[in-house]
Every structure is written in structure tokens, then in C-alpha cells.
Amino acid sequence: MTVKGVQGPDSRILSSSSVLSPPSCVASTPRTFVPSFIPELILMLFLVAGAYKEWLTALIPMPVDITLLLAVAALAAAAARTIASTSAFTSRVPSRTLPVGLLVPLGLLALVIAVSALNTDAAYGRDKALRFLTLTLTATAAAYAILDTPARVRRFITMIMLLGLGMSLVGTVTAEGMAAFNANHIATGRILGLGLIAVIYLAVSSRPGLLRRFLWLVPGGVLAYGFLYSGSRGALAALIIGLGFTALIALGLKRGRKWLLPVAALLAGVYIVTATLVPQALGMMNDRLKQIDLYAPTTDAAQTRMDLGAEAWQMFREHPLTGVGIGGYNTQLGAADTERGLYPHNILLELAAEMGIAAVLLFIILVTFAFKGLIVTLRGHPNPEQLALTMLLIAMTAYLLANAMFSGDLNDNRMCFAALGACFAAGMNPGTEPGPLYDHEG
């Protein structure tokens, strides 16, 4: 029998192995005048800082990098959330320390990166290692601590959707595609893709009703307009992979299968609305896709990345155990050693080429444990809200993982690490109690 605690929009949902102590033993939640959405807002702004940092700095010159300021704010928000959560319940609530499945592989990966940084002379490598050990680890831990209830995840993904809508509305079209807030079309497309996933989740989890579902075509169409106009082929491929992977999992769930038709209808409606009202957006993406020619000389970005990937694979074959050192990929190609060097645009090839097989295996283990927790939830008896949130996290994480195979370096993909942290907050992981987000009923 499952014993549940009283839950409000922000209260922690206790696991089936947890019970509340008598009322006299339960401490009251500290009152605060800080709006409850602030931690999610700080986390969102931190994770997407690269998309607007240059634009904001041009408007308001700052003596300190805004990404660093937001990282500190995210850590403070995560600490405050953890303290407030643990003080509201007894010590019988599952520990809020990082789960073993997250802490061990991520900690060992950080150690590999730190050791590699100590043995490199590449400025890009040292900077990359420093950013991973500070910003990327902060993103992972903050997401785990902050996105720990259904209401908080919903707020966060809604903020991503609103940001995407803003980017679609104020973005400008360049020769490569739409860009907003001085971010390039690739970063713009990545955020807009997340916004589309948010629309799907919010539409599916909204109250039943044809009119309510129909209204989601409006934000969906605006996001699709910007997404297609961005011309980001990597984001398009990642979205197809992420949604396709999630659909395959839904096919294996009796209650998941009933969502496939509404989701397909929503996507079809968004496509029809966008193609009818703004055919230029679809034309932009089509033109970008037509530029891909794997047999052409190295003039297109897709072919360039194929060549960069081949170079990374060759470096891994020559140095399978240790790689060429963090940042060494750039210097091995004879490029100038700057703080922003060359990279393979594929996170697995980047880890393999620069830090060897151990780094690749640790990353794969981290991803495996993250998804294992979500699968445990699905194999139980989740209620509709739990099921929708689990599928959202699967889609979001699969999308960001797929995107990491097409663009960005290790730290450009810190949102992917944050998604993994959110997965651990939701699932049951080896060596830990059931996660706080869901109540497993056996």
C-alpha cells in the first residue's frame, strides 16, 4: 500500500517507501517572499545563456560574464530548494544527495577530464576542462535539485516554450537561417526544437477537449515557423530522432499508445498551418537540406563535419586509451590554439579523440543509468501525469543527445547534461531510493 504525503503545486511527491511521520514531528516549510518560479527561471536562463549573452552584454555592459553569474545563482537556488525541501519533512524522506548512478560515472568523467587538462598545453583544452568542471557540472546538479516535482518541470518546460516563441517573433533571417538575440541559427534551432517538444507535452497533458487541443496549434505554429526558418539541419534530425525514439517507447505502453494519434494529429496540424501561412519557412529548411552532398568537395557544413568526424576517429584509433588530450584535437589539426578551437561536432567522437575509451564508456554509462530510472517508472503503474512527464523527459533528453551528435562541443551541450540530471531526479537509480518526482506503485 502506498502512503502519500499531502502535496501542493510545489510539494515533493514521496516515494512508496517513504511515509510521513506524525504531524508533531513535521517541520513547517519556511515562508519565503521569493516567487516559487524563480529557481526554474534562473536555471533556464543559465542553460541558454549562450543564445543571448552577446545581445544582452551589448545592451548592458557587465564586468563579469553573465553565464558565470547565472551559474552561481543556479547553485544558490539549488541549495535553497534542497534545504527547504529537507526541512519540510522528516529524515525518513529519501536522501537528496546525488544518486550513485549519477555521481559515480559523472565524477569519474570529471576526473578524467581534470587529469587530461593537467597534462595539456592547449589553451582551448584548459578552458574546456575548466568550463566542464564548473559550468557543466553545475548545470547537471542544479537540474537534479531544482526539477524535482511535476509542477517545477512543467514550469521549466513552459519557460523554454515562451523563450522559443520570443525567438520566433523577434528573430531575423540571415543567409543561413533565422537567428535571434545574436545567437546563430544552430543555437536558435536547438531551443525552438525544445519549444516544440514542450508544446506537445503541454497539449497532451492539458485538460481533455477538442478546442483546448486545437488552441495549441497557435504556439506550435509560431515555433515551427521559427524552427523551419532557422535552417538548422542538426536540430531537425535531432527532433525526428527524439520524437521517433519516444514514439517507439510509447508503442510498448498501453496508455502510451493512446497518445500517438493525438500527437501525430497535432504535428500534422502544425505543419499544415506553417506550410500554408508561411511557406517561406518550409522553403528555407528545404533549401538547407538540398545543400547536403556527401560526395561534393568540402564547401558545405555537413561535409565539413563529416571530415572533422573522420579526423576524430583516426585520432581515437591511434590513441585509444588516452586520446590526444583535451583540446588536442584542435592542435593535432594544426589550427591556432585559441580559447575556441576546432572540435568534431559529435560528443562521442570528441570524448574518444581527446580522452580515450574510458571517457566514452563513462558517458554511455551515465546515459544508460539516466534512462534506466525512467524505464523503471514506466514499468510500474504511473498515473497519467507521471506518464506524461516521464515521456517528456525521454523526448527532451533523446533530442538533446541526438543534437549533441551533430553540433557543439562538450560544454555547448551542457543542456544535455542538465536533462540527464532531471532524469535522475525523476527515476529510480541503482543504490538509491525511488526518485522524488514520482510515486511508484507496485
N, C-alpha and C positions, 0 to 999 in steps of 0.2 A: 504493500500500500504506500502510496506516495503522500508525503506530508508537505504541503506547500506553505510558504510564508505569505503574508499579505503583501501585495505588490501594487504599486502605483506606476505611473508612466516611467519613472526613473529607478524604481526599486530593483534590486538584484533578484533574479529568479533562482531559488535554491534548487540544488540537485536532489535526486531521490534519496541520496544517502545522508542528507542534511535535515535537521529538524531545528525548529526554533526552541530555545529554552523558555521557561516560564516568563511571563511579561515582566516580572520584577527584575529579571536578570538582563533584560534587553535595554541597551543604552539608547537614548533618544538620538535621532540624527541631528547633528549640529545645524542650526539655522544659518543660512547664508543669504546675502543680498546679491550674490553673483548669479545672473541668469543661468539656468541649467544647460543651455545650449552652447555656452562659451567654450568648454573643452573641445567639443566636436568642431566648432568653428576654428579654433586655434590649430587643431590637428589638420583640418582640411587646408587651411592657408599655408601651413608648413609643408605639406606634401606637394602642393602645386606651386610653391614659391618660384620655381624656375620659369613658370609660364608668365609671370607678371613682374618679376623683380626689376628688370631693366626699366620697364614702363613706370613703376612706382618710384624708383630711385631718381628717374629723370624729373618727376613731378616734385618729389620731396627728397632732397639730398640727405643721406644718412651717414653718420660716421662709422657705423657698424653694419656689416652685412645683414640684411633682413632675414635671410634664411637662418643664420645663427641665432638671431633674436627670437625667432619663432620656435626654434629647436629648444631653447631654454624655457620658453613659455609652455611648450608642449610637455616637457618634463615636469614642470611645476604643476600643470593641470593634471597629468597622470598621477603624480604623487598625492595631490589633493583628493582626487577621486578615490584612490586606494585607501587613504586614511579615513575618509568619510564613510566608505563602504564597510570597512572592517570595524569601525567604531559603532556602527548601527546594529551590528549583530554580535552574537557570542563567538567565542573562539572555535565553536563546533562547525562554523561555516568553512567550506574548503579554503585552503590557503590561497592567497592571491599572489604568491611568489610565482615566478616564471616556471611553466611546466618543463619536465625533463626533456620531452620531445622537441621543445623549442630551445631550451637553454644549452643542451649539450652540443648538438650539431652547429648551432649558430655561434656558440662560444668557441668551439674548435675552429670554425671557419675564420672567426675574427683573429684567433691565434696564428693561423697560417698566414693570414694577410699581414699581421703585425711583424712576424718573423721575416716575411718576404720584404717588407718595407725597410727593415733594418739592414738588409743585405743588398740594397739597390742604390745606385747613384742617380737614378732618373727622378727629376723634379716632379714629373707627372705621376710617377708611381708613389712617391711620398705623399703627394697631395691626395691622390685617390685613396690611399690607405687611411690617412687622417680623416677624410670625409666619411669613409665607411665606418670607422671606429667611433665616430661621433654622431654624424647626422643620420646615417642609415640604421645604426643600432638604436638610436633614439626613436626613429620612425617605427621600428618594429615593437619596441617596448611600450611606447605611448599608445599605439593602436591596440595592443593587448589590454592595457589598463583602461583605456577610455571607451572603446567599442565593446562593452561587456553586457549590455542589455538590449533587448529588441528596440526599445524607444531610441536609444542612443545610435544604434546602427541606422535606424530609419532616418533620424535627423541628419546624420553624416551623409548618407547617400542622397538625401534631398538637397543638401547644400551643394554637392557635386553637380546635381542636375541644374540647380539655379545658376551656378557658375558657368556651366555649359551653355545655358540659354543666353547669359550675358555675352559670352564669347561669340555666339552665333549672331547676335544682334549688332554688336559693335565691331566685329571683325572686318578686316579689309582683304580684298582678293589681290594676290600677287601672281606672278607668272607660275609659281609652284603650287599655289592654292591659298585658301583662306588662312589668315593668321590674326591673332588678337592679342592685345596688351604687349606687343613687341615679342611675343613668343613665335617661334617658327611654325610652319604648317604641321609639322610632325607632332610637336607638343600639343598644339591645338586639337588635332585629330584624336590624340590619345585621350584627352579629357572629355571631348564630345562623345567618344565611344562609351566611356564610363557613364556619361549622362543618359545615353540611350538604354543601357542596362538598368539604370535607376528608374527610368520611365516604365520599362517592362515590369519591374518588381512592384512599383507603386500602383500600376494599373491592375496587376493580378491580385495584389493584397488589399485593394480598396473594397469598399462595400459592394455587394452584387448590384447589378443594374446596368442595362444596356447604355443608358445615357451617360452614366459615370464613366464607363469604359470608353465610350465614344469621345468624351472630352479629352482623354489622354492623347488623342491624335494631334491636338494642338501643340503641346510641348514636344511630343515626339517628332512632329513635322519640322518644327524650328530646329531641333537638334540634328535631325537628319539632313536638313539644308546645309548647316554649317559643317557637319561631318563629311558629306559628299564634296562640298566645295573646298574642304581642306586638301583634298587630293592625296591624303596620307594612305598609301597602299599598305603599309605595315599595319596601321590601325584597322583597316578594313579586313585584312587577313586575320588579325588577332580577334576581331569581333566575330567573324564567321567561325573560327576555331572555338572561341569561348562559348558562344551560344550553341554550337553543334555538340560540344562535349557535354554541356549541361542538358541538352535535349536527350542525349543517349542515356544519361543517368535517370532522367525523368521517365524514360520509356520503361525502366525496370521498376518503377514505383506505381502502384495502383492509383494513389491520389495525385501522383505527379503527371500521369498521362492525361488527366483531365485538363491540365493547363496548356498542353501543347497546341490545341486548336485555337484557344483564345490568344495565345502569344503569337502564333502564326498569323492570325487574322489582324492583330494589332500591327505587326511588322509589315504585312501586305498593305494595310491602310495607310501607314506612314509613308511607305514607298510610293503609293499611288498619289497621295496628296503632294508629296515633294516633287515627283516627276511631272505632275500636272501644273502645279503653280510655279515651280522654279526649275524648269528643265535644264537651265544652265549649270546647276549644281551637279546634276547627274552627268552632264556632258563633261564637266571638269574631271570627275573621277574616271570616266571612260577614257578620256584623253591621256590621263596619267597611266592607266593600265595598259593602253596601247603602246606606250613607250618601252615597255619591258621586252627586251630581246636578248635572250641569254647567249645568242651567238654573235651579237654585234660587238664592235670594239668598245672599250671601256669609256663610254660617254654618258651612260645613264647611271643613276644612283643604284638601281637594282644590280646591274652588272658589277659596279664598283664594290658593292657589299659582297657579292659572290667571290670576287678576287680577295677581298680582305679576309673573308672566312677561310678561303683556301690557304692563305698565308698562316693564319692561326692554327689550322690543322697541321700544317707542316712543322710549325714550331713545337706543337704538342708531341708529334711523332719523334722529333729529335730530342726533346726534353720531357719525357712523360712523367717523371717523378716530381720534379721541382718546377717545371716550366722555365721561362726565361726571366722570371722575376716580375713583380708588379710594376707596371709601366714599361716593362722591357719590350713589349710588343711594338710600341712606338719607336724605340731606339733601334730595334732589330731591322725595321724597315728603312732606317736611315733618315727618319723625319727629325725635325728640330725638337729638342727636348724642352717643351713648354709645359705650362700647367694644364693644358688641354690638348693632349696628344691624340694619336690615332688609336682606334680600338676596333674590334671585329664586328661590332653591332650585333652581337649574339652573346648572351651572358654565359652560356655553357662553354663556347669556344674561347671567350675571354678568360674565364677561370682556368680552363685547360691549358691554354698557351702560356699564361703568365704564372700560374701557381701549381700546375700539375694535376694528376688524377685525384689526389686527396681532396682538393678544393671542390672538384666536380662532384665527387661522391657525397661530401658533406652537404652540399646544396641540394642534391637529389634526396638525401635522407630527410632534410628539413622539409622539403615539399611533400614528401610521402607521409610524414607524421602529421602535417597540417591537414591533408586531405583525409587521412585515416580517421581523425576526430570527427570530421563532417559525415563520413560514411557510417560511423557508429551511430550518430544521431539519426540518420535516415533508416538504419536497420531497426531502430526502436519503433516507438509509436508516437512520432511528433504530431502535435496539433497543427492546424493549418498555418498559424503564424510562425511556428517553429520551422515547418517545412518550407515556407516561402523564404524565410531568412537564410536557411541553410542553402537553398538553391541559389539565392542571391550571392552568397559568399563564394560558392563554387563558380558561378559565372564570372564574377568580378575577378577572382584570383586566376582562373584559367585565362581570361582575357589579358590580364597584366603579364602573366607568364609567357603567353604567346607573343605579346608585344615585345617582351624582353629578348625574344629570339630574332627580332627584326631591327631594333633601333636602340640607341642609348648605350652608355657604358654602365659599369656596376652601380654607380651612385645615381645616375639618371633614372634608374629603375627602383629607387627607394620606395615608391608607392607599392611596388610588387612585394617588397619585404613587409610593408605595413599590412597589406592584405593577408599575408601569411600569419602575422601576429593576430589579426582579427579572427582568422580561422581557429587558432589555438584557444582564443577566448570563448569560442562557441562550442568546441568539441571536447571529447574525452580523449586524453592522451596517455601514453604509457607512463606509469609511475605517478599519476595524479588522480585526483578525484574528478568526477564529471565537471565539465566547464560551467561557469556561472550563467551563461546565456540561456541554456536550455535545461528543461527539467525532463530527464529520461524516465520513461515509464516502462517497466518491464512486465 
